[in-house]
Amino acid sequence: MSEGPRDNKAFDTKVANLIAATRHIAVPQILLLRRLTMADTESRKWATERQLQVVFAVVLSKALERMGLDALREARRKDFAGLLPPDASEAEAQVLAEQVNQLVGPDVLPTEEEPEEAQVQPLASSSEYWDALARILTMARQGPKPPAARRPAAVKEPPPLFAAQMGMDVAQSALDIRVDEVMDGPEKSFVDFPTLFDDTVCSVLRKTLGLLQVQNAVRPGRRPFIVAPEFSACFEEVLRRFVLPQMRTSRHIQTLGTAYNWAELGGLKLFEIIQGGEKNNPVLHNWDNRWGAFRVKDRSKLKAEDNPWPLLREDATRSDYEPPGDDDLQILQDLLRYEPDSLAKAWRELTQLYQQEFRPGAQQQQARDGAFRDGLMKWGSKLPEHVGEFLAIKAHFVYPEINAAFLRRLLTNFGRNDAERHRSAPYLASFTRTLSE
């Protein structure tokens, strides 16, 4: 039976996020993630089995390339000891062997009938596999970049939204969130565009932060800002004082204010534009520019209207949470790009997995050991960079069994040593080091 059509935009986004999330992960962890993703029914909503096989072939190939040809030949001589997860299947071993053979050549001796150079030729470039591989590699080059590469550059503002974007019908939006779910309740009566703009952005971010923050904690401890409930009010004050008014002075935000009948469309249309992608997006462009103004080495040189750091530091001291610093600026900037419905879905599933593994009811079959850990790893690969770490930290505060020992075991999935783990999961690694139990 043929499978129905899938959203190419969703496929491109998921692939780019997956490649970005796995760029520092070791080969055994990639094979484990491949197993979980291939078995996940949710993955089939954005990719076919064949597409997932090709995507992970690319991810695995890139990880193997980083090891070097000599290391790969040595690993093959040892039957790939150390490159396979402990419970690897024959199919996973075969996938690994095929990728290694494509990089270093088949593990056979040349014969008189077949010269050595003829035995190491790659598959024909016209095959379906390599056509798909070339497409995904192109997407990888366009995917998320390291934080340093995303710092604002001195570039011109984009032109106003394309006519097609400006004329999008709200009723045809692909978003599946109702406005009251995003806006924390029914929309307020329309006053003017500046008020609508500020209220909508604040409401979306309040909803996003609410999904990441700890409620009803079962254990004490100083929390990172991203999971601290007290941070929301301070962050909204930062937005209303230091970010949004300056954004609205932009010519393109002012143009946006006259492009629609906002009294009729309300905040849903603005949320649709925010979530509409990076290309020619006036909201995200000016959002990035504004946060870039706070990124300086010497904060004493910042003007008062460009310096939210004292407010953030004072509130963190008063409310006893870890304040954001320069290294966290990209997280604050990325918050507007998070999809609230994806965060809500992830936490709902993790809650179910936790209950099934650790607190099954009388009529409920207990989940296998490691189900919650596997859920964290799965959602960490699906969601934007570092969000999986935040969910793990949140779980530590709200679920008794997710203790320091659990987080340390979880962290081993992100690398072979402390340096690799800190590079792949910096927030989880830093938080785990503060735990004493």
N, C-alpha and C positions, 0 to 999 in steps of 0.2 A: 504494500500500500504506500503510495507516495505521500510525503509529508507536506503540510500546507506551507504557504509562503511565510517568510519571516521578515522582520523589520531590519533592513540593511543598516540603518543608523544604529539600532540597538546592538547589532552584531559587531559593527566597527568599534563602538564604544566599549563593549565588553572585552573584545580582543585587545584593544589598546591598553585597557586597565590591567588585564591579565598579564600581558607582556611586561608592563611597568612594574607590577607587583612581584614578579618572579625574577627580576634581573639580578638579584643578589642571593637567590635561594639555591641551595645545593641540589645535585641531581636526585638523591633519594627523596627529598621533600617534593620535588617536581613530579616524580612518579606517583607519590602518594596523593598529591593534589589532583593529578590526572585521573586517578582511580575514583576519587570522591566526586569529581565533576562529571565523569562519564556515567556515574551511577545516579546522579541527581536529576530528577525529573524536571526541575525548574530550568536546568541548563538547556533542555530540549525546546524551550520556548523561544530561545534566541539563536540556536545553532542545531544542525543535524549531527548525527553521530560521526559522519564522514568529516564534517567541518571541525568538530572537536578533535578528531584524530590529527588533522592537519595542523590545527593551532598548537597542540601540544608537541607535535613533531618539531615545529619551529622553536618553541620555548626550550625543549630539550636539546635541540641542536645548538642553540646559542649557549646554553650552559656548558655543553661538552666542548665547544670551541674555546671557551675561556680556560679550560684545563690544559690545552695544548696537545699536540699530536703524540709526543713521547709518553705523556701520562696516560693517554687513551690506549696506546699500544700495550703499555704495562698492565693497565686494568683489564684489558682483554685477555692477556696471558694468564691472569689470576681469576678468570671467569667472572670478572666485574665485581669482585669482592669490594665492599665499601660503596659501590655505586647503586646498589639495589636496596630498597627498604627491607626490613627483616622478614616480612611475610610476603615477599614478591611472588607473583604468579609467573607461570611459564610465558604467558602472553606479554607481561611487562618486561621480562628478560629478553624476549624476542624483539620488542620495540626498541629497547636499549641497544641490543646488538646491531639492529639494522641501522640505527643512527650513527653508531660508532663506525660501522663498515663504510657508510657513505662518506665519512670524514677522512678515514685513514686507509680505506681500501679493504677488500675482503681478506679474511685470514686464511689464505691458501698460498701454496708455493706455485710459481710459474711452471708451465709445462712447455715441451717443445712445440706442441701443436698450437698453443695459445701464448703469445708473448706477454711478458709481465705487464707492459704498459696497457695492453688491451683489457686486462682484468680489473683495472681500477677506474675505469671510466664511469662517471655518474650516470644515473638514469636519464633517458632522453628528456630534454627540456620541454618538449611538447606534451608531455604526459599531463594528465589531470592533476596529479600531485604537485608537480612543480609549477603549474599555472596558479594553483591556489596558494602555494608557498610564496611565489613572487608577490601576489596580492597582499598577503598578510605581512610580509616584510615591509611593503610600502606603508601599510597602516602602522607598523611598529615605529617607522621613522617619523610618523606624524603623531604618535601617541604622546602621553604625558612625559614631561621631561623632569630631570632632577630639579629640586627647588632652586638651586643657584641659577639655573638657566631661565627661570620664570620671573626673574626680577625685572621690573618695568624698564624699558629702554626708551630713549628719546625718539618716539615715533609719532607720526601724525595720527590724529583721531580718525577712526574709520568713518566712511560716509554714512549718511542716515540709512536706516534699514531699507533693504531692497523692497520694491513695491509688493513683491509676493509675500514678504514677511509682514509688511504693514497691513496687508489685506487678508491675513489668515482669519478664518472663521473660528470663533471660539468654540462653537459646537462641534467642530471637527478636530479639536485638539486631541493629541494622543495621550495627554495626561489623564490619569485615572484617579486623581485626588479631587474631592469636592472642595470648593473654596472655604467652607466653614471648617474643614479639617486642617487646612493650611493656615487660616487666619485666626485660629483659636476662637472660633465662634462666628456668628453672623457678621457680615461686613457692617461697618458704621455707615451712616448716611454720608453721601459725598459732600465735601466742603470745597476743596480745590485740589488741583493736581499735586502741589507740594505736600499737602497733608496726606493724600492718598499714597504718594510715593514713599514717604517716610514710614507711615503705618504699615504698608504692605511689606517692605523690606524687614522691618522690625518683627512683624508677626511671623514671617517665614523663618527667620533666624531664631526666634523664641521657640517655635515648634521644633526646629532642628536640634537646638541645644537641649530641649526638654527630653528628646529621645535618647540623648547621650548621657544625661545627668543621673546621678544617684538619687533615688527616692527610697525612703524607709530602709536606711542602712542597718545591717545586722552587725557590723564591726566598725570600730573607730579607726581614725587615721587621717592624716593630712592628704587631701585629695588634689590631684592635678586640676587646673582650672577648667578643663574641658568637661569634666564629670561633676564639678561642684555646682549645686543648684544656685548658690549665692552669686555665681559669676554672671548669670543671665541679666540681672538688673543693671549691673555695672557695665556690661557689654552694650546694652541698649543705650545707656547714657553716653557711652563713647560714640556710638553710631549717630545719635541725635545731635551731639555737640561737635564732633570732629570729622565725621565722614559724610553724612547725607546732605547737609546744607551745602558743602563745598561741591559735591557731585552735581547738585541741581543748578549750579552756575554754569555748567558745561553747555555749550551750544546744542549738542545733540540730545541731552536730556531735556532741554527746553523745547527742542523740536518735537521730541516724543510727547511732551505735554500737550501739544496742539494737534497731534496726529489722530486722535481717537475721541470719541464721545465718552469720556471717562465716567461721567455721571451714570451712563447706561451700562458700560462694561465692567467698571469697578476693578478691584484688585486682582481678580482671576486673570484678566488679560495681561496685567503687568507681571504676574507670576509666570504666565506662559512665556513671555518675552525673556524673563530672567533664565528660565530653564530651556530656552530654545537653542542653546549651543553657543560656541565661542565666536563663530564667524559673524562679523558686523553686528555685534551685540553691544548697543550703546551703554546698557546698564553695567554689564560685566567689565567693559573696557574702562569706564570711568571709576568703577569700584576698584579695579586693580591699580589705576593711577593714584587714587587717593591713598590706598594702603602703602603704595611705594613711597609716599612722602614721609612716612614714619620710619623708613629703613635707613638709618644713618649710624655711623660708628660713634659719633660724639653727640649724645642727646642734648648736651648743654647748648648746642648750636641750633636746636629746633626752636621755632617760634612757638609761642604759647598755644596758638590755634592749631599747630601741627604736632602737639606733644601730649598724647593721651596716656603716656606711660606712668606719670605720677598718680593719676586717678586709678589705674589698674593696680598699681603696687599698693596704694593705701587701702583699697577695698580688700585685696588679698590678705593683707596683714590684719585687718579688722575682722574678716570672716574666716580666717585660718584655712586658706587653700594656697596651693602653689601658683604664683602669678605667671602669666605668659611673659616670655622674654623675646629677644631678637630672633632666636631660633624657632620660635613658635609663630612668627608673623605670617608665614605661609599658611599655617592651619587656620588662623583667623581670616585670612583672605579667601581660603577655599570653602569656608563654611557656607557661603551663599550658593556654592555649586553642588552641595550635597542634596540628594533627593529624599525628602522626608518620608515618602511612602516606602522607599527601599530600606531606610533605617528602621521604620516601624515593622516591616515584614521580617527583617533580620532578627530583631529583638523578640518578636513573637515566636519565631521558630526556635531560637536559642532557649527561650523560657520553656517551651514544650520539651526540648531535648533534655534540659536540666531536670525537669520533673520526671521524665521517663527513666532517666539514668539514676538519679539520686533519691527521688521521692515518688515512686510509682504508687498509684492507688490500688485498692483491693481488686478492682476489675481491670486493671491496666497491666499489660506485660512490660516487664522491666527492659529498658534499652541496654544494649551491650556496653561494656566498659569502653570509655573513650568516645562515646557518641557526642557528648557536649564539646569535647576538644576538637573533634572533626568538624562539628558545626562552626566553631570559631574560625578554623582554618578555611573552611569553604567560604564563609561570608567575608573573611579578610581578603580573599582573592577577588571577590565580586565587587566589593565596595571600594570607594576611593582610598588612596594610600593612607595608611595609619588608622583608618576607622575601625578595622578589626581589633587593633590594639586597644582602642578606647573602649570597645564593647567588653573586652576581656577584663580591663581594669574596673569597669562598672560592675561586672559580674562578681568581682572579688568583694565588693562592698555590700552586695545585696544577696548573695548566695553563700551560706555557711561552708559548703564543701569546696568552694573555689578559693582556697587558701593560698598561702605563699608557696607551699610545696607544689600545688597544682600549677601555679603560674610559672614556676621554675621549670617544670616538666614541659609545659607548653612552649616555653622559650627555646627549648632545644630543637624545636622544629624549624627554627629560623636560621640555623647555621651550625657549623661544626665547632666553633670556638666563640669566646666572648666578643671578639672583634666583629666577626661575621654577624652575630646575633644583634649587636648594637647597631650595626649598619642596616640590617634588614628590618628590625623592629625597635627603633630607638626609644619610643615612649614606654613600651612594655619593659624593655631592658632597664631603663632608668628607674621606673617605678618599682620593679621587682628588687632592685638593689636597696631600696629603702625599707624593705620588709624584714622584720627580725624573726618571725615565727618560722 
